[in-house]
C-alpha cells in the first residue's frame, strides 16, 4: 500500500473546477515506435532527454493517442496503435501526471472526412448489431485501459466525423451523412454515437467526451453539424476541431469558426485537438500549399523554423483570446529522425530530424497553458470531498497509484 503523509492539517478548501483548466500537448501516437527504433530526443542545447518527462518539464500537460480496431490489416507503418500499444503508452502518460486523450478511430485504418470505413471484423453487421458492437468494443477497451493504469481523461468517440462514421466496406459512401442538404443516415450516426457515449459514461464517468470535426473553414457546415448533435441529444462535453493552415486557411478563418461556435451557445468547451505547420517544405498532401481563397499563408509564415515558431506564437495568442478554448494539441510533434519508422510525408513535426533537437515552435506551446492550474482558493469551509485530485485540478479515479502530491478531503497529501 502507498504511504500517505499529511503535509498540512488546515488548508483552504480547493474548488477543483475544470472551468479554469487548460490543456496543451500533442498527439504522440508514434512515440513508442521511434523509441524502439533508437531515435534520440534532445533539448535545445543538445542534451539527450527522455521525451515524456521532458515534455512535462516544458509545460505540456496532456497527450493524445489514437486507437485502431485492427491496424495489422493496414500496411501504413503509422497505423500500428492497437489496444496493447495504447495501454502501454497511455500508462506512461498517466504516470507522468499528464492528462490522457484517447482518440477512437473505430476503423482498422485512418478515419477522416473522406475515409470512415467500418472495421473488417464488423462489416457484416447490420445497423442494430453495429450499435451493440461499438458499445461492447468501447466498454471493453476502457475497462482494459483502466486495469492497465491508463484511464483516459478525454475520449474522442470518432475522429473527424463531420460526415458520419463506419460507412461500410472501403470505398462505399452509402452511409455517409451530408450537412446542410439531407437527413439521410444521420439517425444511424446518432445511434452509434449514443452507444459509444453510453459506454464512456459507464466506464469513465469523470472523462470528458469530445465530438471532433475538421470543418473549421466552413462555419455553416460546422454549426449544422453541432446543431444536429444538440437536437439529437448527443451526450458530450467538448467540441474538438482540427485546424491546419495548409488545408483550412489563415487565422481569421479560425477566429470566425471559434466566434461562430461561441455565439451558438452550445454550452461546450472547445479544443483544437489537431494542428501543425511546416518547418521546411509543403505537406505532401496539401492541395493549396498554404493558400486559401487567395491568401498566401507562407507570405506571413514562411516554411522555416522561424515561420513555424511565429505561426505557433500567433495561434496561441489567438486561442488565449477565447475563454471557451481549453485545449491545444499539435499533431505528431514527436516525428524525429525517421530511421525507417515511417515515410517522410509529415513535414510539420516539432523535432529536427538531423539534430534531434526541438524546433523553436515547441517552446511556444506552453504559453497556451498560461500557468493555469485549475485551482481556485475559496473561503475556508468544513465541506469535505473524498475524491482525489492532482495539483492541476484533475480528478483521479480511486486512490492514486503514482508517487506525487495530491488533494484529498481539502488537504494536501503526498503518496510515496
C-alpha positions in Angstrom: 0.0 0.0 0.0 1.2 3.5 -0.8 2.3 5.5 2.2 0.4 8.8 2.8 1.9 11.7 4.6 -0.3 14.6 5.6 1.6 17.8 4.7 -0.8 20.3 6.3 -3.7 20.0 8.7 -5.5 23.1 7.7 -5.9 24.2 4.1 -8.3 26.5 2.3 -10.9 24.4 0.6 -10.0 24.0 -3.0 -12.6 24.3 -5.8 -11.5 21.7 -8.2 -13.4 23.0 -11.1 -12.3 22.3 -14.7 -13.6 25.7 -15.7 -10.1 27.3 -15.5 -8.1 24.3 -16.5 -6.4 24.3 -19.9 -4.5 21.5 -21.6 -1.7 21.7 -24.1 0.3 18.9 -25.7 0.3 16.8 -28.8 -0.8 13.6 -30.5 2.2 11.4 -29.7 0.9 8.2 -31.1 4.2 7.2 -32.8 6.4 7.9 -29.8 6.9 4.2 -28.9 7.9 3.3 -32.4 10.5 6.0 -32.5 11.9 5.0 -29.2 12.0 1.3 -30.2 14.0 2.3 -33.3 16.6 4.1 -31.2 15.6 7.6 -32.1 17.3 10.1 -29.8 15.5 13.1 -28.3 17.4 16.2 -27.1 16.8 19.6 -25.7 17.8 22.8 -27.5 21.3 22.6 -26.0 21.9 19.1 -27.4 21.4 17.2 -24.1 19.8 13.8 -24.5 16.4 13.7 -22.7 13.6 11.2 -22.0 10.7 12.5 -24.1 7.7 12.4 -21.8 9.4 13.8 -18.7 11.0 16.5 -20.9 7.6 17.4 -22.5 6.2 17.8 -19.0 9.2 20.0 -17.9 8.4 22.3 -20.8 4.9 22.9 -19.6 2.9 20.4 -21.6 0.3 18.6 -19.5 -1.8 16.4 -21.9 -1.1 13.9 -24.6 -3.3 12.3 -27.2 -3.1 8.8 -28.7 -5.1 7.2 -31.4 -6.6 3.7 -31.3 -7.5 1.4 -34.3 -9.6 -1.7 -34.1 -7.2 -4.0 -36.1 -4.2 -2.0 -37.5 -2.5 -5.2 -38.6 -4.7 -5.1 -41.7 -3.1 -1.8 -42.9 0.4 -1.6 -44.4 1.0 2.0 -43.3 3.7 2.0 -40.7 2.0 4.8 -38.8 -1.1 2.7 -38.4 0.1 0.5 -35.6 -1.9 1.6 -32.5 -3.8 -1.4 -31.3 -5.1 -1.7 -27.7 -2.0 -3.2 -26.2 0.1 -0.4 -27.7 -2.2 2.2 -26.4 -2.5 0.7 -22.9 1.3 0.9 -22.6 1.7 4.4 -23.9 -1.4 5.6 -22.1 0.0 4.4 -18.8 3.3 6.2 -19.4 1.4 9.4 -20.0 -0.6 9.0 -16.8 2.4 8.0 -14.8 3.9 11.4 -15.7 0.9 13.1 -14.2 -0.4 14.2 -17.6 -3.9 14.0 -18.9 -4.6 11.3 -21.5 -6.8 11.9 -24.5 -7.9 8.7 -26.2 -8.9 9.0 -29.9 -11.1 6.1 -31.0 -10.9 5.8 -34.8 -13.5 3.0 -34.9 -11.7 1.7 -38.0 -8.7 -0.5 -39.0 -7.1 2.5 -40.7 -7.1 6.3 -40.8 -10.5 7.7 -40.2 -11.1 11.2 -41.6 -13.8 13.1 -43.5 -13.1 11.1 -46.7 -12.4 7.7 -45.1 -14.7 6.3 -42.4 -14.5 2.6 -43.2 -16.1 0.0 -40.9 -13.6 -2.4 -39.2 -13.2 -5.5 -41.3 -14.4 -7.8 -38.5 -17.6 -5.7 -38.2 -18.5 -5.3 -41.9 -21.2 -8.0 -41.9 -23.2 -6.5 -39.0 -26.4 -4.7 -39.6 -27.0 -1.3 -38.1 -28.6 -2.6 -34.9 -25.8 -5.1 -34.4 -23.2 -2.4 -35.2 -24.6 -0.2 -32.4 -24.2 -3.0 -29.9 -20.7 -3.8 -31.2 -19.5 -0.2 -30.8 -20.9 -0.2 -27.2 -19.2 -3.5 -26.4 -15.9 -2.6 -28.0 -15.8 0.9 -26.4 -16.6 -0.6 -23.0 -14.1 -3.4 -23.2 -11.3 -1.0 -24.4 -12.0 1.3 -21.5 -12.1 -1.5 -19.0 -8.7 -2.7 -20.2 -7.2 0.7 -20.1 -8.4 1.3 -16.6 -7.0 -2.0 -15.5 -3.7 -1.1 -17.1 -3.4 2.2 -15.2 -4.3 4.2 -18.4 -7.7 5.7 -17.6 -8.5 8.3 -20.2 -9.3 11.8 -19.1 -10.7 12.8 -22.5 -12.3 10.4 -25.1 -12.9 11.1 -28.7 -15.8 9.0 -29.9 -14.6 9.1 -33.5 -12.0 11.0 -35.5 -13.0 13.9 -37.8 -16.6 12.6 -38.0 -18.2 15.6 -39.8 -19.9 13.2 -42.3 -20.6 10.3 -40.0 -18.6 7.1 -39.3 -18.4 3.4 -40.1 -19.8 3.9 -43.6 -19.2 0.2 -44.5 -16.5 -1.5 -46.6 -13.7 0.5 -48.1 -14.8 2.7 -50.9 -18.5 2.9 -50.1 -20.3 6.1 -49.2 -23.8 4.6 -48.8 -23.9 5.5 -45.1 -22.3 8.9 -45.4 -24.0 11.9 -43.8 -24.4 15.2 -45.7 -24.6 18.5 -43.9 -26.9 21.4 -45.0 -28.7 19.2 -47.5 -30.0 15.9 -46.4 -31.2 14.0 -43.3 -30.2 10.6 -44.7 -28.1 8.4 -42.5 -28.0 10.9 -39.6 -30.1 8.8 -37.2 -27.9 5.8 -37.9 -24.9 8.0 -37.0 -26.6 9.4 -33.9 -27.4 5.9 -32.6 -23.7 4.9 -33.0 -22.5 8.0 -31.1 -25.1 7.4 -28.3 -23.9 3.8 -27.8 -20.3 4.9 -27.8 -21.0 7.7 -25.4 -23.0 5.4 -23.1 -20.0 3.1 -22.7 -17.8 6.1 -21.9 -20.1 7.3 -19.2 -20.4 3.9 -17.6 -16.7 3.1 -17.6 -15.1 6.5 -17.3 -17.7 8.8 -15.7 -15.1 11.5 -15.0 -13.7 11.6 -18.5 -14.8 14.3 -20.9 -16.3 13.2 -24.3 -15.1 15.0 -27.4 -17.0 15.2 -30.7 -14.4 16.0 -33.4 -15.0 18.0 -36.6 -12.5 19.4 -39.1 -14.9 21.7 -40.9 -13.2 24.8 -39.3 -13.2 26.8 -42.6 -16.9 26.1 -43.2 -18.9 27.8 -40.3 -22.3 26.9 -41.8 -21.3 23.2 -42.1 -19.8 23.3 -38.6 -22.9 24.8 -37.0 -25.2 22.5 -39.0 -23.2 19.5 -37.6 -23.3 20.7 -34.0 -27.0 21.8 -34.3 -27.8 18.2 -35.2 -25.8 16.9 -32.3 -27.8 19.2 -30.0 -31.2 18.3 -31.5 -30.4 14.6 -31.3 -29.5 14.8 -27.6 -25.9 13.6 -28.1 -24.2 13.5 -24.8 -20.8 15.1 -25.0 -18.7 17.8 -23.3 -16.2 19.3 -25.7 -16.2 20.4 -29.3 -13.0 19.2 -30.9 -11.6 20.9 -34.0 -8.8 20.3 -36.5 -7.0 23.3 -37.8 -4.2 23.1 -40.3 -3.4 26.4 -42.2 -2.4 24.4 -45.3 -5.9 23.0 -45.6 -8.1 25.4 -43.6 -6.8 28.9 -44.3 -5.5 31.8 -42.2 -6.1 32.6 -38.5 -9.0 34.8 -39.5 -10.7 31.6 -40.6 -10.1 30.0 -37.2 -11.3 33.2 -35.5 -14.6 33.1 -37.4 -15.1 29.4 -36.5 -14.5 30.0 -32.8 -16.7 33.1 -32.6 -19.5 31.3 -34.6 -19.4 28.3 -32.2 -19.4 30.6 -29.1 -22.3 32.6 -30.4 -24.3 29.5 -30.9 -24.2 29.0 -27.1 -23.9 25.2 -27.2 -22.6 25.2 -23.7 -19.4 23.3 -24.6 -15.8 24.0 -24.2 -13.7 23.9 -27.4 -10.3 22.2 -28.0 -8.1 22.3 -31.1 -7.2 18.7 -31.0 -5.1 18.8 -34.1 -2.8 21.4 -35.6 0.5 21.6 -37.3 2.6 23.9 -39.6 5.6 23.1 -41.8 9.2 23.9 -40.9 10.7 23.4 -44.3 8.5 22.5 -47.3 4.8 22.0 -48.1 2.9 19.0 -46.8 2.8 16.3 -49.4 -1.0 16.0 -49.2 -1.6 19.8 -49.2 -3.9 20.9 -52.0 -3.3 24.6 -51.7 0.3 24.9 -50.4 -0.8 27.3 -47.7 -3.1 29.3 -49.9 -6.7 29.6 -49.1 -9.2 31.8 -51.1 -6.3 33.8 -52.5 -4.5 34.3 -49.2 -0.8 33.3 -49.3 -0.2 31.9 -45.8 3.5 31.4 -46.5 4.0 35.1 -47.0 3.2 35.6 -43.4 4.7 32.4 -42.0 7.4 31.0 -44.4 8.2 27.3 -44.3 11.2 27.8 -42.0 11.8 27.1 -38.3 11.1 30.8 -37.6 7.9 30.8 -39.7 6.7 27.7 -37.8 7.5 29.4 -34.5 5.7 32.6 -35.4 2.7 30.7 -36.5 2.6 28.8 -33.2 3.0 32.0 -31.2 0.2 33.7 -33.1 -2.1 30.7 -32.8 -1.5 30.5 -29.1 -2.3 34.2 -28.8 -5.5 33.7 -30.8 -6.7 30.8 -28.7 -5.9 32.6 -25.5 -8.2 35.3 -26.5 -11.1 32.9 -26.4 -12.1 31.8 -22.9 -14.1 28.8 -24.3 -10.9 27.2 -25.8 -9.5 24.8 -23.2 -7.1 22.7 -25.3 -4.4 22.8 -27.9 -2.7 19.7 -29.3 0.0 19.5 -32.0 -0.3 16.6 -34.3 2.7 14.2 -34.5 5.1 16.6 -32.8 7.5 13.6 -31.9 8.3 12.8 -35.5 12.1 12.7 -35.3 14.9 11.1 -37.3 12.7 8.8 -39.3 15.1 5.7 -39.1 12.6 3.8 -41.3 9.8 4.2 -38.8 7.6 6.0 -41.3 7.7 7.8 -44.6 8.7 11.4 -44.5 5.5 13.0 -45.8 4.7 14.7 -42.5 6.8 17.9 -42.6 5.3 19.7 -39.6 6.9 18.0 -36.7 8.5 19.8 -33.8 11.8 18.0 -34.0 14.7 18.5 -36.3 15.3 15.1 -38.0 19.1 15.8 -38.3 19.9 17.1 -34.8 17.2 15.5 -32.7 16.6 19.0 -31.1 13.2 20.6 -30.8 12.3 23.4 -33.2 11.6 26.8 -31.6 7.8 26.3 -32.0 8.0 23.5 -29.4 8.8 26.1 -26.7 5.9 28.3 -27.7 3.2 25.7 -26.9 3.5 26.1 -23.1 2.3 29.7 -23.4 -1.2 28.4 -24.1 -1.5 27.0 -20.7 -1.0 30.4 -19.1 0.2 28.8 -15.9 -3.4 27.8 -15.3 -3.7 25.2 -12.6 -7.5 24.8 -12.4 -7.3 25.5 -8.7 -9.2 28.4 -7.1 -8.9 29.3 -3.5 -12.2 30.0 -1.7 -13.3 30.7 1.8 -12.4 28.0 4.3 -15.2 25.5 4.8 -15.8 22.3 6.6 -17.2 20.6 3.5 -15.3 17.5 2.5 -14.7 16.0 -0.9 -13.4 12.4 -0.5 -12.2 12.2 -4.2 -8.6 12.6 -5.0 -7.3 15.3 -7.3 -3.9 16.1 -8.9 -2.5 19.6 -8.2 -3.6 20.7 -11.6 -7.2 20.1 -10.6 -7.8 16.8 -12.4 -10.0 14.3 -10.6 -8.4 10.8 -10.2 -10.3 7.5 -10.3 -9.8 5.9 -6.9 -6.7 6.2 -4.8 -3.5 7.5 -6.7 -1.1 4.7 -7.7 1.6 7.1 -8.8 4.0 8.9 -6.4 3.2 12.6 -6.1 1.3 15.3 -4.2 -2.5 15.3 -4.3 -5.5 16.9 -2.7 -7.9 14.8 -0.7 -10.6 16.0 1.7 -9.4 19.5 1.3 -5.9 18.5 2.5 -2.6 18.2 0.6 -1.2 14.7 0.8 1.9 13.0 -0.7 1.8 9.5 -2.0 5.2 7.7 -1.7 
